[in-house]
Amino acid sequence: MNRRKFLTAAGVSAGAIAVTSCDSPPSERYNQADIDNLATQRLEEEANAGQGLYGRQVYAGYRGLAELPWFELDPGGSLICTDVSVPLAIDVHSHLGMSVLMRPALDLQASTERVMHLLDCDSTNPGCELDLDIYVNGNFTPDALSGLRNHTIAQGIWGSRFAATQTIPNLLREMEAMRVQHAMLLPIKLGLPFGDSLTEDWRTAVSRAGVGNRLHVGLSVEPGSATAVQEMRAHAAAGGRIMKLHPTVQRFYPDDPAVMDIYAEAETLGLVIFYHGGRAGIEPESSHPFAMPRHYEAPLAEFPRLQFILGHAGARDSAAMLELAIRYDNAWLGIHGQSLTFLETIIQRTGGQRVLFGTDWPFYHIAASLAKVLIVTDTAKRATLRHDILRGNALQLLSWLAASN
């Protein structure tokens, strides 16, 4: 078993295990300016939080969002969206609990009293301080991030009590509470020696639950694998339409010539590529070079008919990723995680075109993303924009989904 590879993948996914590398990337791939830019982004964000158009937006956990006019707590203390004028949303970025490698027991059909989100802002009462005007993972303490690491590793070895709550019934319950009609489930191929079948596992679980009309399972392959194209064809034939590629977890450069065959086949199959985009700032530093926005440009330029979703709108590299999205008509911005201030910047620069709602469930509660969209579109003039971000743009991109709505 390649234990190091598993721990590397798990650590990047959880953003917490520091795995070092003996090889330094060439300067055009990663350099001191890149390192300095990440540090500057953190400092500027901290200094400017709450100083923008929407002022201070800090709440006591996910439940604290009940202070906002669109939400309430139900009699059991769960957060619900009560405003029926909020468009039924399409979440282009979600997941289920994982069981990989040793495949510890996990029942994706189980229902539990509440979801334990991987970054669980409601694990205490009151909840953690949730600032909507910083990048979302900035709200969590080192202890919380360490817990994220531990539960991610547990999903591959002895099982995770968090993953046991990240199930189909629990996701659907939270979707109902938050007025989300559809969710795209994005598995990831981790490149493990065995037990690496999230695409097949989630597809089987959704089929068994009979909820394929609401939960839509994507696909993933390992970049550079000799069987990647063959696997893509099989997954597409089984109904997969969005392919998740994660440069920091899968440790590849998006513009690597060895990956171009994957893009060419995706174009032939009519797939959409969903990238994890940019540095989140909590993953191992050894993974940072893979996620620099400039490495995403060649695929956008060379495959203009292939549609790409830039997940997290570039995370903490959002400024550079936004410039890419403006330059290329085949680039769409998934906005999960961005601060209110930068979401406003995205809207002003793009007019809301090719901007997609996503939540990264079960890492976070759906409301953490929904609240931001509702705040920045809380004017009569932005009613159409609210619809487009929550729903309309996704239907434009996902023509197969539009046909059924």
RODO-2510 file (C-alpha; in nm, 4 decimals, decimal comma):
residues 405
     n   res          X          Y          Z
     1     m     0,0000     0,0000     0,0000
     2     n     0,1296     0,3458    -0,0889
     3     r     0,0531     0,4931     0,2525
     4     r     0,2360     0,8179     0,1771
     5     k     0,0215     0,8785    -0,1295
     6     f    -0,2973     0,8240     0,0687
     7     l    -0,1878     1,0582     0,3466
     8     t    -0,0872     1,3183     0,0897
     9     a    -0,4255     1,2998    -0,0815
    10     a    -0,6110     1,2995     0,2475
    11     g    -0,4084     1,5888     0,3775
    12     v    -0,4640     1,8044     0,0722
    13     s    -0,8345     1,7282     0,0783
    14     a    -0,8567     1,8147     0,4454
    15     g    -0,6143     2,1012     0,4084
    16     a    -0,4194     2,0046     0,7162
    17     i    -0,1438     1,7440     0,6755
    18     a     0,1899     1,9020     0,5941
    19     v     0,3543     1,6680     0,3453
    20     t     0,6816     1,8009     0,2152
    21     s     0,8454     1,7339    -0,1154
    22     c     1,2122     1,7056    -0,2007
    23     d     1,1540     1,8577    -0,5430
    24     s     1,1201     2,2322    -0,5899
    25     p     0,9060     2,3395    -0,8861
    26     p     1,0666     2,5626    -1,1491
    27     s     1,0155     2,9342    -1,0899
    28     e     0,7615     2,9677    -1,3691
    29     r     0,5499     2,7139    -1,1824
    30     y     0,5896     2,8614    -0,8354
    31     n     0,8039     3,1402    -0,6978
    32     q     0,8474     3,3810    -0,4093
    33     a     0,6018     3,6283    -0,5600
    34     d     0,3330     3,3598    -0,5475
    35     i     0,4097     3,2912    -0,1823
    36     d     0,4030     3,6629    -0,1027
    37     n     0,0705     3,7111    -0,2835
    38     l    -0,0990     3,4510    -0,0650
    39     a     0,0356     3,6127     0,2505
    40     t    -0,0775     3,9552     0,1280
    41     q    -0,4265     3,8270     0,0490
    42     r    -0,4663     3,6961     0,4024
    43     l    -0,3503     4,0206     0,5610
    44     e    -0,5623     4,2439     0,3395
    45     e    -0,8717     4,0303     0,3891
    46     e    -0,8329     4,0384     0,7673
    47     a    -0,7803     4,4143     0,7669
    48     n    -1,0726     4,4870     0,5347
    49     a    -1,3349     4,2438     0,6673
    50     g    -1,6550     4,4277     0,7472
    51     q    -1,5315     4,7512     0,5889
    52     g    -1,7004     4,7037     0,2527
    53     l    -2,0432     4,7712     0,1062
    54     y    -2,2200     4,5234     0,3362
    55     g    -2,0539     4,6172     0,6622
    56     r    -1,9905     4,3722     0,9423
    57     q    -2,1644     4,0383     0,8826
    58     v    -2,0676     3,8115     1,1720
    59     y    -2,2986     3,5461     1,3190
    60     a    -2,2929     3,2847     1,5939
    61     g    -2,2500     2,9751     1,3810
    62     y    -2,4679     2,8552     1,0962
    63     r    -2,7716     2,8722     1,3271
    64     g    -2,6917     3,2381     1,3875
    65     l    -2,7880     3,3112     1,0269
    66     a    -3,1470     3,3031     1,1560
    67     e    -3,0849     3,6721     1,2335
    68     l    -3,1105     3,7381     0,8600
    69     p    -3,4594     3,8032     0,7181
    70     w    -3,4677     3,4924     0,4973
    71     f    -3,4052     3,2356     0,7722
    72     e    -3,5564     3,1070     1,0951
    73     l    -3,4940     2,8272     1,3411
    74     d    -3,7580     2,5559     1,3396
    75     p    -3,8946     2,4161     1,6701
    76     g    -3,6090     2,1655     1,6784
    77     g    -3,3476     2,4381     1,6423
    78     s    -3,2583     2,3655     1,2786
    79     l    -3,2026     2,6500     1,0351
    80     i    -3,4609     2,6855     0,7583
    81     c    -3,5088     2,9305     0,4726
    82     t    -3,8638     3,0593     0,5092
    83     d    -3,8739     3,3112     0,2247
    84     v    -4,0693     3,1436    -0,0557
    85     s    -3,9582     3,4139    -0,2996
    86     v    -3,6032     3,2754    -0,2919
    87     p    -3,5541     3,0858    -0,6214
    88     l    -3,5117     2,7102    -0,5961
    89     a    -3,1360     2,6785    -0,6212
    90     i    -2,9045     2,4475    -0,8133
    91     d    -2,5921     2,3564    -0,6174
    92     v    -2,3113     2,2764    -0,8619
    93     h    -2,0611     2,1775    -0,5907
    94     s    -2,1481     1,9142    -0,3325
    95     h    -2,0321     1,5761    -0,2045
    96     l    -2,1357     1,2872     0,0185
    97     g    -1,9497     1,1198     0,3016
    98     m    -1,6526     0,9158     0,1843
    99     s    -1,5345     0,5624     0,2464
   100     v    -1,2153     0,4803     0,0550
   101     l    -0,8968     0,2726     0,0770
   102     m    -0,9919     0,0233     0,3518
   103     r    -1,3572     0,1097     0,2816
   104     p    -1,4791     0,1449     0,6413
   105     a    -1,8515     0,0902     0,6933
   106     l    -2,0662     0,3809     0,5740
   107     d    -2,4416     0,3708     0,5117
   108     l    -2,5267     0,6516     0,2715
   109     q    -2,8977     0,5672     0,3097
   110     a    -2,9008     0,6406     0,6850
   111     s    -3,0749     0,9379     0,8422
   112     t    -2,9351     1,0983     1,1575
   113     e    -3,0602     1,3733     1,3854
   114     r    -2,8255     1,6317     1,2390
   115     v    -2,5414     1,6675     0,9936
   116     m    -2,1911     1,6986     1,1327
   117     h    -2,0301     1,9220     0,8715
   118     l    -1,6583     1,8682     0,8277
   119     l    -1,6098     2,2275     0,9353
   120     d    -1,8918     2,2278     1,1858
   121     c    -1,9713     2,5787     1,3042
   122     d    -2,2675     2,4491     1,5088
   123     s    -2,0837     2,1894     1,7165
   124     t    -2,1010     2,4265     2,0144
   125     n    -2,3780     2,6504     2,1438
   126     p    -2,3398     2,9292     2,0586
   127     g    -2,1669     2,8341     1,7394
   128     c    -1,8297     2,9511     1,6174
   129     e    -1,7912     3,3093     1,5002
   130     l    -1,8946     3,3023     1,1340
   131     d    -1,7756     3,6032     0,9353
   132     l    -1,9300     3,6180     0,5897
   133     d    -1,6807     3,8803     0,4732
   134     i    -1,3735     3,6570     0,4760
   135     y    -1,2867     3,3460     0,2794
   136     v    -1,4906     3,0777     0,4513
   137     n    -1,2128     2,8576     0,5898
   138     g    -1,0705     3,1607     0,7701
   139     n    -1,3483     3,1166     1,0270
   140     f    -1,2030     2,7982     1,1714
   141     t    -0,9451     2,7528     1,4449
   142     p    -0,6347     2,5351     1,4160
   143     d    -0,8136     2,2786     1,6319
   144     a    -1,1092     2,2688     1,3917
   145     l    -0,8763     2,2286     1,0948
   146     s    -0,6924     1,9514     1,2773
   147     g    -1,0265     1,7786     1,3292
   148     l    -1,0942     1,8105     0,9570
   149     r    -0,7658     1,6334     0,8878
   150     n    -0,8404     1,3554     1,1330
   151     h    -1,1884     1,2861     1,0005
   152     t    -1,0653     1,2899     0,6409
   153     i    -0,8042     1,0257     0,7213
   154     a    -1,0644     0,8265     0,9164
   155     q    -1,2773     0,8040     0,6007
   156     g    -1,0082     0,5821     0,4540
   157     i    -0,9113     0,3641     0,7486
   158     w    -1,1373     0,3144     1,0532
   159     g    -1,4446     0,5186     0,9595
   160     s    -1,5616     0,8673     1,0495
   161     r    -1,8558     0,9570     1,2705
   162     f    -1,8780     1,2801     1,0689
   163     a    -1,9024     1,0913     0,7381
   164     a    -2,1750     0,8735     0,8908
   165     t    -2,3992     1,1828     0,8958
   166     q    -2,3098     1,3032     0,5447
   167     t    -2,5699     1,0857     0,3802
   168     i    -2,8323     1,1101     0,1094
   169     p    -3,1337     1,1623     0,3421
   170     n    -2,9454     1,4229     0,5434
   171     l    -2,8350     1,6111     0,2330
   172     l    -3,1886     1,6088     0,0947
   173     r    -3,3254     1,7339     0,4279
   174     e    -3,0820     2,0256     0,4278
   175     m    -3,1588     2,0965     0,0632
   176     e    -3,5304     2,1112     0,1437
   177     a    -3,4655     2,3449     0,4348
   178     m    -3,2537     2,5741     0,2140
   179     r    -3,4724     2,5661    -0,0999
   180     v    -3,2172     2,3774    -0,3110
   181     q    -3,3780     2,1719    -0,5860
   182     h    -3,0753     2,0021    -0,7429
   183     a    -2,7238     1,9187    -0,6248
   184     m    -2,4286     1,8037    -0,8331
   185     l    -2,2331     1,5385    -0,6431
   186     l    -1,8660     1,5615    -0,7374
   187     p    -1,6554     1,2565    -0,6514
   188     i    -1,2802     1,2608    -0,6800
   189     k    -1,0404     0,9918    -0,7967
   190     l    -0,7669     0,9961    -0,5343
   191     g    -0,5216     0,7628    -0,7080
   192     l    -0,5213     0,5123    -0,4221
   193     p    -0,3941     0,1559    -0,4689
   194     f    -0,7433     0,0200    -0,3958
   195     g    -1,0793     0,1314    -0,2559
   196     d    -1,0833     0,4317    -0,4895
   197     s    -1,4353     0,4118    -0,6333
   198     l    -1,6331     0,7137    -0,5136
   199     t    -1,7887     0,7692    -0,8571
   200     e    -1,9318     0,4178    -0,8661
   201     d    -2,0229     0,4153    -0,4957
   202     w    -2,2160     0,7415    -0,5061
   203     r    -2,3891     0,6522    -0,8322
   204     t    -2,5029     0,3208    -0,6817
   205     a    -2,6202     0,4891    -0,3602
   206     v    -2,8209     0,7558    -0,5439
   207     s    -2,9782     0,4929    -0,7686
   208     r    -3,0686     0,2792    -0,4684
   209     a    -3,2299     0,5798    -0,2994
   210     g    -3,4267     0,6606    -0,6145
   211     v    -3,3332     1,0298    -0,6041
   212     g    -3,1476     1,0709    -0,9314
   213     n    -3,3947     1,3433    -1,0244
   214     r    -3,2404     1,5669    -0,7555
   215     l    -2,8898     1,4363    -0,6874
   216     h    -2,6741     1,4153    -0,9989
   217     v    -2,3519     1,2177    -0,9680
   218     g    -2,0549     1,3418    -1,1668
   219     l    -1,7318     1,1555    -1,2314
   220     s    -1,3604     1,1733    -1,1769
   221     v    -1,0518     1,0096    -1,3222
   222     e    -0,6867     1,0200    -1,2308
   223     p    -0,4993     1,2612    -1,4607
   224     g    -0,2208     1,0814    -1,6426
   225     s    -0,3681     0,7359    -1,5858
   226     a    -0,3482     0,5004    -1,8825
   227     t    -0,7145     0,4100    -1,8290
   228     a    -0,8484     0,7634    -1,7755
   229     v    -1,0125     0,8034    -2,1171
   230     q    -1,1682     0,4591    -2,1025
   231     e    -1,3057     0,5331    -1,7550
   232     m    -1,4460     0,8653    -1,8727
   233     r    -1,6386     0,6939    -2,1497
   234     a    -1,7838     0,4380    -1,9091
   235     h    -1,8864     0,7009    -1,6546
   236     a    -2,0413     0,9210    -1,9228
   237     a    -2,2370     0,6250    -2,0555
   238     a    -2,3681     0,5721    -1,7012
   239     g    -2,4925     0,9316    -1,6876
   240     g    -2,1990     1,1358    -1,5545
   241     r    -2,1952     1,4875    -1,6972
   242     i    -1,9567     1,6909    -1,4772
   243     m    -1,5997     1,5724    -1,4221
   244     k    -1,4193     1,6832    -1,1060
   245     l    -1,0461     1,7456    -1,1312
   246     h    -0,8581     1,8627    -0,8230
   247     p    -0,5032     1,9795    -0,9013
   248     t    -0,3923     2,0016    -0,5365
   249     v    -0,5325     1,6642    -0,4291
   250     q    -0,4450     1,4816    -0,7509
   251     r    -0,1160     1,6714    -0,7732
   252     f    -0,1106     1,7683    -1,1385
   253     y    -0,0773     2,0910    -1,3314
   254     p    -0,3963     2,1706    -1,5274
   255     d    -0,1885     2,2685    -1,8303
   256     d     0,0308     1,9561    -1,8278
   257     p     0,0487     1,8205    -2,1859
   258     a    -0,0142     1,4732    -2,0446
   259     v    -0,3653     1,5840    -1,9418
   260     m    -0,4700     1,7241    -2,2797
   261     d    -0,6158     1,3912    -2,3954
   262     i    -0,8569     1,4091    -2,1030
   263     y    -0,9816     1,7505    -2,2117
   264     a    -1,0145     1,6372    -2,5723
   265     e    -1,2225     1,3370    -2,4681
   266     a    -1,4329     1,5490    -2,2331
   267     e    -1,5105     1,7796    -2,5242
   268     t    -1,6079     1,4827    -2,7411
   269     l    -1,8326     1,3415    -2,4680
   270     g    -1,9977     1,6774    -2,3987
   271     l    -1,8776     1,6887    -2,0386
   272     v    -1,8188     1,9917    -1,8178
   273     i    -1,4888     2,0115    -1,6279
   274     f    -1,5141     2,1212    -1,2660
   275     y    -1,1769     2,2298    -1,1288
   276     h    -1,0858     2,2945    -0,7721
   277     g    -0,9406     2,6368    -0,8390
   278     g    -0,6605     2,8156    -0,6571
   279     r    -0,5077     2,7864    -0,3119
   280     a    -0,7444     2,7577    -0,0179
   281     g    -0,4573     2,8370     0,2165
   282     i    -0,5045     2,5412     0,4513
   283     e    -0,3667     2,2643     0,2314
   284     p    -0,0012     2,1510     0,2440
   285     e     0,2295     2,4067     0,0913
   286     s     0,3758     2,1359    -0,1309
   287     s     0,0456     2,1300    -0,3206
   288     h     0,0289     2,5064    -0,3831
   289     p     0,2240     2,5142    -0,7128
   290     f    -0,0381     2,3017    -0,8897
   291     a    -0,3210     2,5472    -0,8240
   292     m    -0,1810     2,8797    -0,9460
   293     p    -0,4399     3,0434    -1,1755
   294     r    -0,1952     3,0839    -1,4647
   295     h    -0,1742     2,7046    -1,4926
   296     y    -0,5455     2,6907    -1,5804
   297     e    -0,5214     2,9185    -1,8818
   298     a    -0,3912     2,6815    -2,1489
   299     p    -0,6892     2,4413    -2,1299
   300     l    -0,9301     2,7357    -2,1460
   301     a    -0,7524     2,8681    -2,4532
   302     e    -0,6953     2,5370    -2,6318
   303     f    -1,0443     2,3949    -2,5802
   304     p    -1,2813     2,6892    -2,6352
   305     r    -1,5852     2,4609    -2,6834
   306     l    -1,5231     2,2776    -2,3557
   307     q    -1,6879     2,4409    -2,0554
   308     f    -1,4870     2,4749    -1,7332
   309     i    -1,6130     2,5617    -1,3846
   310     l    -1,3431     2,7287    -1,1752
   311     g    -1,4383     2,6079    -0,8288
   312     h    -1,4274     2,8467    -0,5332
   313     a    -1,3689     3,1229    -0,7916
   314     g    -0,9997     3,0629    -0,7300
   315     a    -1,0241     3,0439    -0,3492
   316     r    -0,7589     3,2815    -0,2096
   317     d    -0,6252     3,3358    -0,5632
   318     s    -0,9595     3,4807    -0,6652
   319     a    -0,8355     3,8049    -0,8195
   320     a    -0,6264     3,6252    -1,0807
   321     m    -0,8933     3,3617    -1,1418
   322     l    -1,1551     3,6307    -1,1998
   323     e    -0,9351     3,7783    -1,4728
   324     l    -0,9260     3,4385    -1,6444
   325     a    -1,3043     3,4100    -1,6284
   326     i    -1,3404     3,7520    -1,7852
   327     r    -1,0995     3,6658    -2,0682
   328     y    -1,2498     3,3286    -2,1596
   329     d    -1,6144     3,2700    -2,2459
   330     n    -1,5870     2,9022    -2,1548
   331     a    -1,4913     2,9776    -1,7927
   332     w    -1,7604     2,9746    -1,5238
   333     l    -1,7038     3,0822    -1,1643
   334     g    -1,8263     2,8628    -0,8809
   335     i    -1,8556     3,1117    -0,5964
   336     h    -1,8448     2,8920    -0,2876
   337     g    -1,6288     3,0305    -0,0081
   338     q    -1,5797     3,3843    -0,1356
   339     s    -1,6369     3,6812     0,0928
   340     l    -1,9278     3,9192     0,0477
   341     t    -1,6891     4,1889    -0,0685
   342     f    -1,5280     3,9745    -0,3369
   343     l    -1,8641     3,8324    -0,4436
   344     e    -1,9712     4,1911    -0,5053
   345     t    -1,6539     4,2415    -0,7111
   346     i    -1,7362     3,9334    -0,9181
   347     i    -2,0861     4,0644    -0,9851
   348     q    -1,9650     4,4084    -1,0825
   349     r    -1,6973     4,2695    -1,3167
   350     t    -1,9113     3,9969    -1,4797
   351     g    -2,2631     4,1318    -1,4504
   352     g    -2,3439     3,7970    -1,2898
   353     q    -2,2895     3,6080    -1,6137
   354     r    -2,1338     3,2593    -1,5822
   355     v    -2,1527     3,2789    -1,2024
   356     l    -2,2697     2,9597    -1,0301
   357     f    -2,4011     2,8800    -0,6837
   358     g    -2,2173     2,6068    -0,4946
   359     t    -2,1852     2,5036    -0,1295
   360     d    -1,9108     2,2384    -0,0945
   361     w    -2,1478     2,0379     0,1290
   362     p    -2,0752     1,8598     0,3649
   363     f    -1,7695     2,0701     0,4448
   364     y    -2,0085     2,3551     0,5290
   365     h    -2,3797     2,4160     0,5811
   366     i    -2,5636     2,5155     0,2634
   367     a    -2,6735     2,8389     0,4326
   368     a    -2,3154     2,9654     0,4545
   369     s    -2,3202     3,0072     0,0769
   370     l    -2,6883     3,0906     0,0326
   371     a    -2,6812     3,3769     0,2815
   372     k    -2,4077     3,5548     0,0871
   373     v    -2,6005     3,5404    -0,2394
   374     l    -2,9154     3,6686    -0,0700
   375     i    -2,7291     3,9571     0,0945
   376     v    -2,5613     4,0787    -0,2266
   377     t    -2,8850     4,0551    -0,4261
   378     d    -3,1131     4,2180    -0,1686
   379     t    -3,2510     4,4896    -0,3952
   380     a    -3,5369     4,4953    -0,6444
   381     k    -3,2899     4,5736    -0,9211
   382     r    -3,1019     4,2502    -0,8481
   383     a    -3,3993     4,0111    -0,8424
   384     t    -3,3075     3,8734    -1,1843
   385     l    -2,9437     3,8481    -1,0809
   386     r    -3,0442     3,6457    -0,7737
   387     h    -3,2357     3,4027    -0,9953
   388     d    -2,9459     3,3748    -1,2385
   389     i    -2,6841     3,3007    -0,9721
   390     l    -2,8974     3,0550    -0,7787
   391     r    -3,0527     2,8822    -1,0777
   392     g    -3,0606     3,0402    -1,4224
   393     n    -2,6898     3,0280    -1,5039
   394     a    -2,6688     2,6604    -1,4076
   395     l    -2,9614     2,5771    -1,6356
   396     q    -2,7844     2,7640    -1,9153
   397     l    -2,4681     2,5588    -1,8648
   398     l    -2,6292     2,2225    -1,7911
   399     s    -2,8594     2,1859    -2,0891
   400     w    -2,9433     1,8264    -1,9921
   401     l    -3,0789     1,9522    -1,6607
   402     a    -3,2664     2,2394    -1,8226
   403     a    -3,4524     1,9913    -2,0420
   404     s    -3,6134     1,8352    -1,7342
   405     n    -3,7127     2,1635    -1,5643
***
